[in-house]
């Protein structure tokens, strides 16, 4: 069996508060107890009508806060997270290990990602510039040809967060803050810690700062009527995870709201026979080890025109190396069973399989694959020509890793035409580069309203040599003379 089952955990219930617009709400006697696959339990408050009403009426000062102040405040929070002795960072790491069975290395990596993201002030300004056209467009009117344009927040954002990748919470929240939207972080039952600890950390510098007061972190059951009301009042909903999360957003949003869907997606890697096989194998091991393949960008399959057994040797060696460098996160009984069943099915079909504590490698035809298990299970699909990969691409494909990198010149147009969203060099799947897309979207554009002030009548306009007088044009049939 690939991976190891989560060990039994103490049955003591740990309390996790809500954060509602920067204020802490403790669980009371009617708390909801969340149970995790390894036996850990956490108590969270119930969403009451009074709390739901508070969520629908956020403070408004963030919309008037200069972007540079928002970025500077995030930078200060990021420096807190960069300190390994910071109490909330230490709590966060302990909870990831307690609830999810994370190794120390993986938990440290999650905390480091939070720190790095929040401290990247130049990168955050560049995100706004790349996606919205100008780094100051959230604060002032920017000339664009015959108009001046400014971006405004949509207002209230609700984030349906996933349970598989904690870092998604940071990404989703930062996007909302950069666009000056208030945020309700609705965390998953399987991952209650990131949203709450992140929101709490904002209070450690200034509990009344507009950023602090613009964030809530709460939970409600999937069938909660109060939760549906919060979604119905949202101006933008960021829905992460499986089809159910995305469909929930679409079912419950108002007709004026925007839904930003992230998932569900799958990803794979293409390896050419002229690749540096050692580097390719190491990159794939990395992409298959982060988050135990639970993320949309995780590599599950490798298509190659090289010798599959030789490449499997290299990949196995790298997966063994990663077992020490990034020790395995505990897998659930369902994940372990899915991986074992797929290995057994491939063996029954006479396919070549390798398994160990490091994971599994299965050399097989893609047509025989019925599931894409997690727990570091990698399928190697031999092909005669890499052009054959195109038949396995559709709009559910997010990221395609490539080795050698020059393959993108040959493959990207056809694979993109069939639905692929993103191409990276093998080993870089978890790293989203500045300017890249996310599931085919530029998210900041969807989280803002673009407002224009357009030139008056006496401004001729580019390419025109007469004033614009619509009444005169109509009266004298001069519309054809607009461009002289």
C-alpha beads as a LAMMPS data file, in Angstrom:
LAMMPS data file: protein, C-alpha beads

484 atoms
483 bonds

1 atom types
1 bond types

-500.0 500.0 xlo xhi
-500.0 500.0 ylo yhi
-500.0 500.0 zlo zhi

Masses

1 110.0

Atoms # bond

1 1 1 0.000 0.000 0.000
2 1 1 1.321 3.460 -0.874
3 1 1 1.627 5.775 2.111
4 1 1 0.851 5.230 5.752
5 1 1 -2.414 5.441 7.598
6 1 1 -2.920 8.320 9.972
7 1 1 -1.943 7.304 13.508
8 1 1 -4.484 7.480 16.326
9 1 1 -4.635 10.890 17.941
10 1 1 -5.692 12.003 21.423
11 1 1 -9.448 12.371 21.680
12 1 1 -9.293 15.690 23.545
13 1 1 -11.382 18.310 21.776
14 1 1 -9.562 21.577 20.982
15 1 1 -11.580 24.777 20.692
16 1 1 -11.264 26.884 17.559
17 1 1 -12.963 30.308 17.598
18 1 1 -14.582 32.165 14.752
19 1 1 -13.204 35.539 13.718
20 1 1 -15.948 37.983 12.708
21 1 1 -14.678 41.273 11.288
22 1 1 -11.591 41.128 13.468
23 1 1 -13.388 40.043 16.636
24 1 1 -13.036 36.651 18.296
25 1 1 -16.146 34.473 18.816
26 1 1 -15.643 31.464 21.101
27 1 1 -17.545 28.166 20.805
28 1 1 -20.185 27.779 23.487
29 1 1 -22.137 24.805 24.776
30 1 1 -23.757 24.259 21.373
31 1 1 -20.431 24.064 19.520
32 1 1 -20.021 21.921 16.418
33 1 1 -17.296 19.271 16.792
34 1 1 -15.220 18.625 13.667
35 1 1 -13.563 15.215 13.486
36 1 1 -10.474 14.473 11.394
37 1 1 -9.436 11.167 9.803
38 1 1 -6.598 10.655 12.293
39 1 1 -8.963 10.939 15.283
40 1 1 -8.253 14.573 16.208
41 1 1 -11.248 16.729 17.054
42 1 1 -11.927 20.478 17.153
43 1 1 -14.914 22.407 18.444
44 1 1 -16.076 25.453 16.490
45 1 1 -18.997 27.824 17.141
46 1 1 -22.335 27.345 15.466
47 1 1 -23.381 29.887 12.872
48 1 1 -26.320 31.655 14.509
49 1 1 -28.769 34.113 12.941
50 1 1 -27.037 36.941 14.811
51 1 1 -23.590 35.946 13.477
52 1 1 -24.940 35.470 9.959
53 1 1 -26.412 38.968 10.111
54 1 1 -23.029 40.371 11.195
55 1 1 -21.355 38.628 8.262
56 1 1 -23.754 40.318 5.863
57 1 1 -22.834 43.784 7.204
58 1 1 -19.050 44.190 7.038
59 1 1 -17.142 47.380 7.863
60 1 1 -16.584 49.579 4.812
61 1 1 -13.308 51.382 5.526
62 1 1 -11.115 48.955 3.525
63 1 1 -12.521 50.356 0.264
64 1 1 -11.077 53.780 1.137
65 1 1 -7.709 52.502 2.375
66 1 1 -4.798 53.200 -0.017
67 1 1 -3.442 50.037 -1.599
68 1 1 0.066 50.870 -0.430
69 1 1 -1.196 50.840 3.173
70 1 1 -2.854 47.448 2.651
71 1 1 0.340 46.011 1.164
72 1 1 2.481 47.562 3.894
73 1 1 0.245 46.070 6.582
74 1 1 0.455 42.623 4.997
75 1 1 4.227 43.027 4.922
76 1 1 4.276 43.669 8.670
77 1 1 2.139 40.582 9.305
78 1 1 4.442 38.581 7.041
79 1 1 7.436 39.545 9.160
80 1 1 5.651 38.154 12.206
81 1 1 5.157 34.851 10.373
82 1 1 8.808 34.851 9.338
83 1 1 9.830 34.559 12.992
84 1 1 9.943 30.872 13.940
85 1 1 9.222 31.839 17.559
86 1 1 6.027 33.718 16.653
87 1 1 3.336 32.147 18.826
88 1 1 0.673 31.895 16.121
89 1 1 3.121 30.349 13.675
90 1 1 4.041 27.746 16.266
91 1 1 0.349 27.098 16.978
92 1 1 -0.335 26.798 13.261
93 1 1 2.419 24.232 12.749
94 1 1 1.275 22.240 15.766
95 1 1 -2.315 22.166 14.496
96 1 1 -1.300 21.086 10.971
97 1 1 0.577 18.186 12.514
98 1 1 -2.260 17.362 14.919
99 1 1 -5.145 17.533 12.468
100 1 1 -3.572 16.546 9.172
101 1 1 -0.612 14.424 10.189
102 1 1 1.780 16.822 8.476
103 1 1 5.474 16.220 8.928
104 1 1 7.492 18.986 10.565
105 1 1 9.005 19.812 7.162
106 1 1 5.637 20.121 5.434
107 1 1 4.135 22.198 8.246
108 1 1 7.181 24.491 8.203
109 1 1 6.785 24.876 4.439
110 1 1 3.141 25.970 4.842
111 1 1 4.059 28.598 7.423
112 1 1 6.942 29.773 5.231
113 1 1 4.554 30.189 2.285
114 1 1 2.331 32.461 4.367
115 1 1 5.328 34.540 5.431
116 1 1 6.763 34.796 1.923
117 1 1 3.441 35.739 0.325
118 1 1 2.605 38.480 2.816
119 1 1 6.111 39.989 2.755
120 1 1 6.309 40.115 -1.053
121 1 1 5.231 43.769 -1.263
122 1 1 6.748 44.376 -4.696
123 1 1 5.177 41.197 -6.037
124 1 1 1.758 42.205 -4.674
125 1 1 1.896 45.582 -6.419
126 1 1 2.976 43.805 -9.603
127 1 1 -0.004 41.436 -9.368
128 1 1 -2.320 44.433 -9.497
129 1 1 -0.375 45.995 -12.379
130 1 1 -0.295 42.793 -14.445
131 1 1 -3.938 41.830 -13.998
132 1 1 -5.596 45.254 -13.826
133 1 1 -3.275 47.302 -16.012
134 1 1 -1.712 49.717 -13.514
135 1 1 -0.473 49.323 -9.956
136 1 1 -2.343 52.461 -8.815
137 1 1 -5.641 51.717 -10.514
138 1 1 -7.335 50.808 -7.199
139 1 1 -6.594 54.303 -5.875
140 1 1 -6.785 56.769 -8.748
141 1 1 -8.092 57.368 -12.263
142 1 1 -5.656 56.107 -14.890
143 1 1 -5.714 57.617 -18.435
144 1 1 -6.441 55.063 -21.162
145 1 1 -6.835 56.549 -24.623
146 1 1 -10.187 58.429 -24.637
147 1 1 -11.097 57.592 -21.037
148 1 1 -9.856 57.557 -17.480
149 1 1 -10.365 54.237 -15.716
150 1 1 -10.406 53.199 -12.072
151 1 1 -10.981 49.804 -10.463
152 1 1 -13.398 49.489 -7.536
153 1 1 -13.984 46.522 -5.235
154 1 1 -17.106 44.507 -5.859
155 1 1 -17.798 44.660 -2.113
156 1 1 -18.399 41.520 -0.072
157 1 1 -16.436 38.429 -1.038
158 1 1 -17.164 34.956 0.318
159 1 1 -14.507 32.281 -0.041
160 1 1 -15.544 28.616 -0.042
161 1 1 -12.177 27.177 0.905
162 1 1 -10.799 23.686 0.231
163 1 1 -9.639 21.169 2.797
164 1 1 -6.746 19.780 0.758
165 1 1 -4.351 22.736 0.306
166 1 1 -4.125 25.104 3.311
167 1 1 -2.145 27.695 1.324
168 1 1 -5.204 28.312 -0.863
169 1 1 -6.654 30.328 2.028
170 1 1 -3.749 32.775 1.940
171 1 1 -3.921 33.128 -1.843
172 1 1 -7.677 33.717 -1.862
173 1 1 -7.563 36.253 0.958
174 1 1 -4.639 38.225 -0.480
175 1 1 -6.462 38.580 -3.800
176 1 1 -9.491 39.956 -1.989
177 1 1 -7.420 42.405 0.048
178 1 1 -5.540 43.692 -3.014
179 1 1 -8.900 44.456 -4.612
180 1 1 -10.244 45.969 -1.348
181 1 1 -13.071 43.458 -0.953
182 1 1 -14.157 42.417 2.525
183 1 1 -13.801 38.668 3.046
184 1 1 -15.795 35.923 4.694
185 1 1 -13.487 32.888 4.766
186 1 1 -15.764 29.868 4.953
187 1 1 -13.285 27.145 5.818
188 1 1 -13.727 23.445 5.116
189 1 1 -14.602 20.991 7.871
190 1 1 -11.303 19.285 7.166
191 1 1 -9.137 22.423 7.427
192 1 1 -10.305 24.921 10.079
193 1 1 -6.938 26.228 11.180
194 1 1 -5.427 28.404 8.410
195 1 1 -8.270 30.905 8.046
196 1 1 -8.676 31.414 11.783
197 1 1 -4.984 31.683 12.695
198 1 1 -4.303 33.996 9.745
199 1 1 -7.200 36.288 10.727
200 1 1 -6.039 36.233 14.351
201 1 1 -2.517 37.207 13.346
202 1 1 -3.869 40.447 11.851
203 1 1 -5.047 41.475 15.313
204 1 1 -1.527 41.168 16.757
205 1 1 -0.391 44.420 15.143
206 1 1 -3.583 46.491 15.082
207 1 1 -6.987 45.020 16.006
208 1 1 -8.720 48.053 14.506
209 1 1 -6.815 48.297 11.233
210 1 1 -9.085 48.240 8.142
211 1 1 -7.411 45.025 6.963
212 1 1 -7.991 43.329 10.322
213 1 1 -11.611 44.481 10.411
214 1 1 -12.304 43.330 6.846
215 1 1 -11.780 39.599 7.480
216 1 1 -14.018 36.918 8.990
217 1 1 -13.222 33.209 9.359
218 1 1 -16.215 30.952 10.009
219 1 1 -17.768 27.580 9.261
220 1 1 -21.222 26.366 8.374
221 1 1 -22.639 23.038 7.299
222 1 1 -23.149 22.368 3.610
223 1 1 -26.958 22.423 3.979
224 1 1 -27.065 25.469 6.281
225 1 1 -29.816 27.911 5.418
226 1 1 -27.899 30.671 7.198
227 1 1 -24.849 29.864 5.075
228 1 1 -26.950 30.086 1.931
229 1 1 -28.096 33.538 3.005
230 1 1 -24.504 34.686 3.436
231 1 1 -23.706 33.408 -0.063
232 1 1 -26.810 35.040 -1.511
233 1 1 -25.689 38.424 -0.174
234 1 1 -22.150 38.143 -1.555
235 1 1 -20.942 40.316 -4.413
236 1 1 -18.242 37.823 -5.399
237 1 1 -17.775 34.169 -4.399
238 1 1 -14.408 32.428 -4.717
239 1 1 -15.204 28.698 -4.809
240 1 1 -12.291 26.309 -4.316
241 1 1 -12.287 22.529 -4.514
242 1 1 -14.527 19.936 -6.049
243 1 1 -17.596 20.246 -8.210
244 1 1 -19.869 20.442 -5.168
245 1 1 -18.177 23.596 -3.864
246 1 1 -18.374 25.310 -7.249
247 1 1 -21.991 24.231 -7.813
248 1 1 -22.932 25.464 -4.328
249 1 1 -21.621 28.899 -5.243
250 1 1 -23.580 29.035 -8.498
251 1 1 -26.783 27.718 -6.896
252 1 1 -26.807 30.234 -4.065
253 1 1 -25.367 33.438 -5.529
254 1 1 -27.491 36.393 -6.562
255 1 1 -27.947 37.237 -10.213
256 1 1 -25.584 40.218 -9.827
257 1 1 -22.782 38.270 -8.106
258 1 1 -19.618 36.988 -9.757
259 1 1 -18.412 33.438 -9.103
260 1 1 -14.675 32.788 -9.402
261 1 1 -14.333 28.986 -9.746
262 1 1 -11.094 27.202 -8.824
263 1 1 -11.470 23.544 -9.710
264 1 1 -11.923 20.688 -9.927
265 1 1 -8.859 20.098 -12.136
266 1 1 -6.154 17.526 -12.845
267 1 1 -2.551 17.881 -13.973
268 1 1 0.161 15.777 -15.603
269 1 1 3.694 15.937 -17.025
270 1 1 5.148 15.233 -20.478
271 1 1 8.744 13.962 -20.684
272 1 1 10.579 13.783 -23.995
273 1 1 13.299 11.216 -24.648
274 1 1 15.867 14.012 -25.057
275 1 1 15.160 15.446 -21.576
276 1 1 17.662 15.542 -18.735
277 1 1 16.096 12.494 -17.092
278 1 1 17.605 13.079 -13.661
279 1 1 16.235 16.617 -13.518
280 1 1 12.869 15.548 -14.945
281 1 1 12.480 12.754 -12.398
282 1 1 13.373 15.066 -9.544
283 1 1 10.863 17.657 -10.730
284 1 1 8.075 15.101 -11.025
285 1 1 8.865 13.723 -7.562
286 1 1 8.456 17.231 -6.191
287 1 1 5.195 17.871 -8.046
288 1 1 3.800 14.521 -6.848
289 1 1 4.927 14.957 -3.227
290 1 1 3.609 18.411 -2.355
291 1 1 0.228 17.998 -0.635
292 1 1 0.334 14.242 -1.392
293 1 1 -1.212 14.915 -4.838
294 1 1 -4.361 16.439 -3.340
295 1 1 -3.896 19.738 -5.178
296 1 1 -5.212 20.519 -8.652
297 1 1 -1.654 21.222 -9.827
298 1 1 -0.309 17.889 -8.553
299 1 1 1.190 15.581 -11.166
300 1 1 -0.488 12.161 -11.318
301 1 1 0.483 10.983 -14.807
302 1 1 3.631 11.113 -16.908
303 1 1 3.495 10.693 -20.687
304 1 1 6.869 9.847 -22.202
305 1 1 8.440 8.545 -25.387
306 1 1 11.528 7.474 -23.427
307 1 1 12.166 3.989 -22.045
308 1 1 9.512 3.692 -19.297
309 1 1 11.442 1.252 -17.100
310 1 1 14.566 3.378 -17.080
311 1 1 12.545 6.454 -16.240
312 1 1 10.691 4.542 -13.513
313 1 1 14.076 3.673 -11.966
314 1 1 15.009 7.347 -11.808
315 1 1 11.611 8.436 -10.531
316 1 1 11.596 5.785 -7.808
317 1 1 15.012 6.954 -6.612
318 1 1 13.751 10.533 -6.414
319 1 1 10.560 9.546 -4.583
320 1 1 12.723 7.700 -2.051
321 1 1 14.792 10.877 -1.688
322 1 1 11.661 12.963 -1.142
323 1 1 10.489 10.525 1.510
324 1 1 13.366 11.830 3.629
325 1 1 13.345 15.433 2.443
326 1 1 9.557 15.925 2.707
327 1 1 8.226 13.091 4.903
328 1 1 4.818 11.761 4.075
329 1 1 1.652 13.378 5.331
330 1 1 -0.703 10.856 6.870
331 1 1 -3.212 9.530 4.364
332 1 1 -6.795 8.677 5.182
333 1 1 -8.138 5.145 5.031
334 1 1 -10.056 6.076 1.872
335 1 1 -6.931 7.474 0.187
336 1 1 -4.918 4.384 1.101
337 1 1 -7.673 2.094 -0.151
338 1 1 -7.988 3.977 -3.437
339 1 1 -4.246 3.734 -4.069
340 1 1 -4.166 0.031 -3.177
341 1 1 -7.154 -0.762 -5.376
342 1 1 -5.614 0.985 -8.380
343 1 1 -2.330 -0.896 -7.898
344 1 1 -4.256 -4.175 -7.634
345 1 1 -6.306 -3.378 -10.728
346 1 1 -3.204 -2.626 -12.781
347 1 1 -1.512 -5.797 -11.590
348 1 1 -4.601 -7.775 -12.574
349 1 1 -4.285 -6.306 -16.072
350 1 1 -0.667 -7.461 -16.185
351 1 1 0.806 -3.969 -15.912
352 1 1 4.155 -3.270 -14.314
353 1 1 3.880 -1.774 -10.825
354 1 1 6.266 -0.723 -8.092
355 1 1 5.227 0.147 -4.550
356 1 1 6.911 1.021 -1.289
357 1 1 6.790 3.399 1.627
358 1 1 7.846 6.093 -0.873
359 1 1 4.697 5.705 -3.007
360 1 1 3.732 3.802 -6.175
361 1 1 4.711 3.822 -9.835
362 1 1 2.460 2.136 -12.381
363 1 1 3.509 1.720 -16.026
364 1 1 0.303 1.421 -17.997
365 1 1 -1.890 2.628 -20.826
366 1 1 -3.889 5.750 -19.854
367 1 1 -7.049 4.087 -21.121
368 1 1 -6.858 1.588 -18.233
369 1 1 -6.745 4.250 -15.495
370 1 1 -10.083 4.604 -13.719
371 1 1 -8.980 6.734 -10.748
372 1 1 -6.137 9.128 -9.994
373 1 1 -5.235 8.273 -6.402
374 1 1 -3.235 10.512 -4.109
375 1 1 -0.518 9.214 -1.743
376 1 1 2.306 9.764 -4.276
377 1 1 0.896 7.415 -6.909
378 1 1 2.394 8.148 -10.337
379 1 1 1.312 6.570 -13.630
380 1 1 3.863 6.352 -16.436
381 1 1 2.253 6.182 -19.871
382 1 1 4.576 5.171 -22.740
383 1 1 3.729 6.823 -26.078
384 1 1 5.383 6.505 -29.473
385 1 1 4.882 10.175 -30.291
386 1 1 4.306 12.969 -27.793
387 1 1 1.611 14.343 -30.072
388 1 1 -0.572 11.497 -28.747
389 1 1 -0.864 13.385 -25.466
390 1 1 -3.416 15.724 -27.038
391 1 1 -6.154 13.095 -26.950
392 1 1 -5.956 13.059 -23.128
393 1 1 -6.424 16.811 -22.746
394 1 1 -9.763 18.469 -22.080
395 1 1 -10.960 21.499 -20.054
396 1 1 -10.455 19.616 -16.781
397 1 1 -6.663 19.847 -17.240
398 1 1 -5.046 22.653 -15.274
399 1 1 -1.244 22.308 -15.347
400 1 1 1.007 20.448 -17.768
401 1 1 4.628 20.031 -16.714
402 1 1 7.198 19.717 -19.499
403 1 1 10.706 18.256 -19.764
404 1 1 12.655 19.435 -21.624
405 1 1 11.210 22.929 -21.431
406 1 1 11.569 23.389 -25.189
407 1 1 8.577 21.046 -25.628
408 1 1 6.270 24.002 -25.000
409 1 1 7.109 25.399 -28.424
410 1 1 5.865 22.225 -30.048
411 1 1 2.911 21.262 -27.860
412 1 1 1.384 24.293 -26.219
413 1 1 -0.971 25.521 -28.941
414 1 1 -2.742 22.229 -29.534
415 1 1 -2.929 21.330 -25.831
416 1 1 -4.172 24.824 -24.953
417 1 1 -6.750 24.653 -27.728
418 1 1 -8.106 21.456 -26.175
419 1 1 -8.445 23.033 -22.724
420 1 1 -5.128 23.086 -20.820
421 1 1 -4.724 26.232 -18.687
422 1 1 -1.061 26.357 -17.750
423 1 1 2.368 25.107 -18.829
424 1 1 5.383 24.915 -16.526
425 1 1 8.749 23.237 -16.469
426 1 1 8.588 19.906 -14.627
427 1 1 9.122 20.578 -10.932
428 1 1 7.458 24.005 -10.893
429 1 1 3.786 23.014 -10.758
430 1 1 3.185 24.346 -7.196
431 1 1 4.787 27.719 -8.051
432 1 1 2.379 30.143 -9.738
433 1 1 4.418 32.788 -11.549
434 1 1 3.581 36.483 -11.709
435 1 1 1.374 37.132 -14.735
436 1 1 0.252 33.536 -15.100
437 1 1 -3.357 32.402 -15.155
438 1 1 -5.212 30.410 -12.503
439 1 1 -7.597 27.870 -14.000
440 1 1 -7.677 29.996 -17.134
441 1 1 -8.595 33.162 -15.233
442 1 1 -7.030 36.436 -14.158
443 1 1 -8.796 36.491 -10.774
444 1 1 -8.263 40.151 -9.833
445 1 1 -10.207 41.199 -12.914
446 1 1 -13.244 39.259 -11.726
447 1 1 -13.010 40.739 -8.231
448 1 1 -13.204 44.351 -9.377
449 1 1 -15.514 46.687 -11.281
450 1 1 -13.876 48.828 -13.943
451 1 1 -15.391 52.327 -14.071
452 1 1 -14.580 54.775 -16.851
453 1 1 -14.850 58.552 -17.260
454 1 1 -14.917 59.109 -21.004
455 1 1 -13.808 62.143 -22.987
456 1 1 -16.329 64.973 -23.600
457 1 1 -17.729 66.174 -26.940
458 1 1 -14.963 68.599 -27.781
459 1 1 -12.257 65.965 -27.451
460 1 1 -12.061 64.654 -30.984
461 1 1 -10.785 61.253 -30.005
462 1 1 -8.032 59.163 -31.511
463 1 1 -8.314 58.918 -35.303
464 1 1 -10.971 61.652 -35.537
465 1 1 -10.704 65.217 -36.885
466 1 1 -14.069 66.713 -35.891
467 1 1 -15.870 67.195 -32.567
468 1 1 -18.279 64.445 -31.623
469 1 1 -21.789 65.842 -31.910
470 1 1 -24.136 62.879 -32.106
471 1 1 -27.192 64.986 -32.839
472 1 1 -25.518 66.679 -35.794
473 1 1 -24.192 63.367 -37.099
474 1 1 -27.699 61.924 -37.029
475 1 1 -29.402 64.977 -38.515
476 1 1 -26.997 65.287 -41.451
477 1 1 -26.208 61.612 -41.866
478 1 1 -22.571 62.158 -41.007
479 1 1 -22.011 59.008 -38.938
480 1 1 -19.948 57.691 -41.845
481 1 1 -17.676 60.728 -41.457
482 1 1 -16.626 59.853 -37.887
483 1 1 -13.324 58.586 -39.245
484 1 1 -12.046 61.081 -41.829

Bonds

1 1 1 2
2 1 2 3
3 1 3 4
4 1 4 5
5 1 5 6
6 1 6 7
7 1 7 8
8 1 8 9
9 1 9 10
10 1 10 11
11 1 11 12
12 1 12 13
13 1 13 14
14 1 14 15
15 1 15 16
16 1 16 17
17 1 17 18
18 1 18 19
19 1 19 20
20 1 20 21
21 1 21 22
22 1 22 23
23 1 23 24
24 1 24 25
25 1 25 26
26 1 26 27
27 1 27 28
28 1 28 29
29 1 29 30
30 1 30 31
31 1 31 32
32 1 32 33
33 1 33 34
34 1 34 35
35 1 35 36
36 1 36 37
37 1 37 38
38 1 38 39
39 1 39 40
40 1 40 41
41 1 41 42
42 1 42 43
43 1 43 44
44 1 44 45
45 1 45 46
46 1 46 47
47 1 47 48
48 1 48 49
49 1 49 50
50 1 50 51
51 1 51 52
52 1 52 53
53 1 53 54
54 1 54 55
55 1 55 56
56 1 56 57
57 1 57 58
58 1 58 59
59 1 59 60
60 1 60 61
61 1 61 62
62 1 62 63
63 1 63 64
64 1 64 65
65 1 65 66
66 1 66 67
67 1 67 68
68 1 68 69
69 1 69 70
70 1 70 71
71 1 71 72
72 1 72 73
73 1 73 74
74 1 74 75
75 1 75 76
76 1 76 77
77 1 77 78
78 1 78 79
79 1 79 80
80 1 80 81
81 1 81 82
82 1 82 83
83 1 83 84
84 1 84 85
85 1 85 86
86 1 86 87
87 1 87 88
88 1 88 89
89 1 89 90
90 1 90 91
91 1 91 92
92 1 92 93
93 1 93 94
94 1 94 95
95 1 95 96
96 1 96 97
97 1 97 98
98 1 98 99
99 1 99 100
100 1 100 101
101 1 101 102
102 1 102 103
103 1 103 104
104 1 104 105
105 1 105 106
106 1 106 107
107 1 107 108
108 1 108 109
109 1 109 110
110 1 110 111
111 1 111 112
112 1 112 113
113 1 113 114
114 1 114 115
115 1 115 116
116 1 116 117
117 1 117 118
118 1 118 119
119 1 119 120
120 1 120 121
121 1 121 122
122 1 122 123
123 1 123 124
124 1 124 125
125 1 125 126
126 1 126 127
127 1 127 128
128 1 128 129
129 1 129 130
130 1 130 131
131 1 131 132
132 1 132 133
133 1 133 134
134 1 134 135
135 1 135 136
136 1 136 137
137 1 137 138
138 1 138 139
139 1 139 140
140 1 140 141
141 1 141 142
142 1 142 143
143 1 143 144
144 1 144 145
145 1 145 146
146 1 146 147
147 1 147 148
148 1 148 149
149 1 149 150
150 1 150 151
151 1 151 152
152 1 152 153
153 1 153 154
154 1 154 155
155 1 155 156
156 1 156 157
157 1 157 158
158 1 158 159
159 1 159 160
160 1 160 161
161 1 161 162
162 1 162 163
163 1 163 164
164 1 164 165
165 1 165 166
166 1 166 167
167 1 167 168
168 1 168 169
169 1 169 170
170 1 170 171
171 1 171 172
172 1 172 173
173 1 173 174
174 1 174 175
175 1 175 176
176 1 176 177
177 1 177 178
178 1 178 179
179 1 179 180
180 1 180 181
181 1 181 182
182 1 182 183
183 1 183 184
184 1 184 185
185 1 185 186
186 1 186 187
187 1 187 188
188 1 188 189
189 1 189 190
190 1 190 191
191 1 191 192
192 1 192 193
193 1 193 194
194 1 194 195
195 1 195 196
196 1 196 197
197 1 197 198
198 1 198 199
199 1 199 200
200 1 200 201
201 1 201 202
202 1 202 203
203 1 203 204
204 1 204 205
205 1 205 206
206 1 206 207
207 1 207 208
208 1 208 209
209 1 209 210
210 1 210 211
211 1 211 212
212 1 212 213
213 1 213 214
214 1 214 215
215 1 215 216
216 1 216 217
217 1 217 218
218 1 218 219
219 1 219 220
220 1 220 221
221 1 221 222
222 1 222 223
223 1 223 224
224 1 224 225
225 1 225 226
226 1 226 227
227 1 227 228
228 1 228 229
229 1 229 230
230 1 230 231
231 1 231 232
232 1 232 233
233 1 233 234
234 1 234 235
235 1 235 236
236 1 236 237
237 1 237 238
238 1 238 239
239 1 239 240
240 1 240 241
241 1 241 242
242 1 242 243
243 1 243 244
244 1 244 245
245 1 245 246
246 1 246 247
247 1 247 248
248 1 248 249
249 1 249 250
250 1 250 251
251 1 251 252
252 1 252 253
253 1 253 254
254 1 254 255
255 1 255 256
256 1 256 257
257 1 257 258
258 1 258 259
259 1 259 260
260 1 260 261
261 1 261 262
262 1 262 263
263 1 263 264
264 1 264 265
265 1 265 266
266 1 266 267
267 1 267 268
268 1 268 269
269 1 269 270
270 1 270 271
271 1 271 272
272 1 272 273
273 1 273 274
274 1 274 275
275 1 275 276
276 1 276 277
277 1 277 278
278 1 278 279
279 1 279 280
280 1 280 281
281 1 281 282
282 1 282 283
283 1 283 284
284 1 284 285
285 1 285 286
286 1 286 287
287 1 287 288
288 1 288 289
289 1 289 290
290 1 290 291
291 1 291 292
292 1 292 293
293 1 293 294
294 1 294 295
295 1 295 296
296 1 296 297
297 1 297 298
298 1 298 299
299 1 299 300
300 1 300 301
301 1 301 302
302 1 302 303
303 1 303 304
304 1 304 305
305 1 305 306
306 1 306 307
307 1 307 308
308 1 308 309
309 1 309 310
310 1 310 311
311 1 311 312
312 1 312 313
313 1 313 314
314 1 314 315
315 1 315 316
316 1 316 317
317 1 317 318
318 1 318 319
319 1 319 320
320 1 320 321
321 1 321 322
322 1 322 323
323 1 323 324
324 1 324 325
325 1 325 326
326 1 326 327
327 1 327 328
328 1 328 329
329 1 329 330
330 1 330 331
331 1 331 332
332 1 332 333
333 1 333 334
334 1 334 335
335 1 335 336
336 1 336 337
337 1 337 338
338 1 338 339
339 1 339 340
340 1 340 341
341 1 341 342
342 1 342 343
343 1 343 344
344 1 344 345
345 1 345 346
346 1 346 347
347 1 347 348
348 1 348 349
349 1 349 350
350 1 350 351
351 1 351 352
352 1 352 353
353 1 353 354
354 1 354 355
355 1 355 356
356 1 356 357
357 1 357 358
358 1 358 359
359 1 359 360
360 1 360 361
361 1 361 362
362 1 362 363
363 1 363 364
364 1 364 365
365 1 365 366
366 1 366 367
367 1 367 368
368 1 368 369
369 1 369 370
370 1 370 371
371 1 371 372
372 1 372 373
373 1 373 374
374 1 374 375
375 1 375 376
376 1 376 377
377 1 377 378
378 1 378 379
379 1 379 380
380 1 380 381
381 1 381 382
382 1 382 383
383 1 383 384
384 1 384 385
385 1 385 386
386 1 386 387
387 1 387 388
388 1 388 389
389 1 389 390
390 1 390 391
391 1 391 392
392 1 392 393
393 1 393 394
394 1 394 395
395 1 395 396
396 1 396 397
397 1 397 398
398 1 398 399
399 1 399 400
400 1 400 401
401 1 401 402
402 1 402 403
403 1 403 404
404 1 404 405
405 1 405 406
406 1 406 407
407 1 407 408
408 1 408 409
409 1 409 410
410 1 410 411
411 1 411 412
412 1 412 413
413 1 413 414
414 1 414 415
415 1 415 416
416 1 416 417
417 1 417 418
418 1 418 419
419 1 419 420
420 1 420 421
421 1 421 422
422 1 422 423
423 1 423 424
424 1 424 425
425 1 425 426
426 1 426 427
427 1 427 428
428 1 428 429
429 1 429 430
430 1 430 431
431 1 431 432
432 1 432 433
433 1 433 434
434 1 434 435
435 1 435 436
436 1 436 437
437 1 437 438
438 1 438 439
439 1 439 440
440 1 440 441
441 1 441 442
442 1 442 443
443 1 443 444
444 1 444 445
445 1 445 446
446 1 446 447
447 1 447 448
448 1 448 449
449 1 449 450
450 1 450 451
451 1 451 452
452 1 452 453
453 1 453 454
454 1 454 455
455 1 455 456
456 1 456 457
457 1 457 458
458 1 458 459
459 1 459 460
460 1 460 461
461 1 461 462
462 1 462 463
463 1 463 464
464 1 464 465
465 1 465 466
466 1 466 467
467 1 467 468
468 1 468 469
469 1 469 470
470 1 470 471
471 1 471 472
472 1 472 473
473 1 473 474
474 1 474 475
475 1 475 476
476 1 476 477
477 1 477 478
478 1 478 479
479 1 479 480
480 1 480 481
481 1 481 482
482 1 482 483
483 1 483 484
